[in-house]
Amino acid sequence: MPPSDDLVRAPKQARSQQSLDRALDATLTLLIERGSGVFTLKDVARLAGVSTGSIYGRVAGKDDLIRVAHAREMRRIDLETTAAFARVPQGVAGFEDAVRLAVQALAELLQRNAQVLAPFMLLGRDDPVISERGGTAHLRMQEAFIGSLQGRTDAHGRAQSEGALRWACTVVWSVLARQLGLGNDREAAADYELDEVVTRLTAMLAAYLVQGSEPT
């Protein structure tokens, strides 16, 4: 666990680190299974095969354990985000193709991590620590999306403004979040096929970005 995370007392022995990792894994499993933080440290300890005392030796309580699990997952997703958008090649022929690849990268990233993100997003409504860290991760995801399209030109040699790209990302995120059941109402998930959503978003955003592009 990075020393900058002041929510956890860093283990000094490998065995203690392994126990903490099992507790974090169990916390994540329970969050996904229950869709919320409605469980106890005893539940975590039982599932992880560790003692509650060993957990209290590392964190102040369940809330901090959840926050540490969230921090770990946000770091993992940050790495996935960087890798996902690095695969959007700069040499794509056609602006709409580039938009499609960027939308698809974000769609697949969110789909892979939807089960993890959903309970944390709900907890973030009332937990300022999770909310702030999640907001920071979201901004990094947004910057990766923008960066994959920034500097590209359409068929008329026009580039897109950062403001237009940021708005496009906001639209993509909002539609995908609803599609995947992220946010306040998980039951409101849309029932479209994800490929269809990507196709429709691509057409809509490509038209919007071309209309709002600027001469180079």
C-alpha angles and dihedrals in degrees: 000000000000113000090233089073101090093182093080133052102231114239116241096202131058091234091055091049090052091052091051091048090052090050091051091048090050091048091053092047092052092046091053095044096047099030090225144046093271098131137086135242086250088060090051093047092048093050094043095046093234134113123262086233091062090053093049087050088065106032137025094240148312096305092057091044089056090047091052090049089050092050090051092050093047090054090050093048090048089059091047090050093053091048094045096054093039085067091062097098121224092218097064111142108230130027094239089055089055091049091050092052092049093048091046092049091054093043093052092044092053093042091054091050102033095107090054097042098047100068093040091052090053092048090049091067089073103020113075093193093056091040094054095045092045091049091052091050090049091053091052089051090050092050090050090053092048092045092055091059103029114111094019118124131214126232089283094054093253123141126216121245119240090241092056092048092049091052090048090053091049090054093047092048093048094050094044092046090056092043091054098040097249119152136031099334113042091176090063093072113139120243100219120122109260092233089056091050091051091049094050094044091050094053093045096046096043089055092046095047094047090050091049097041124121129226113258 
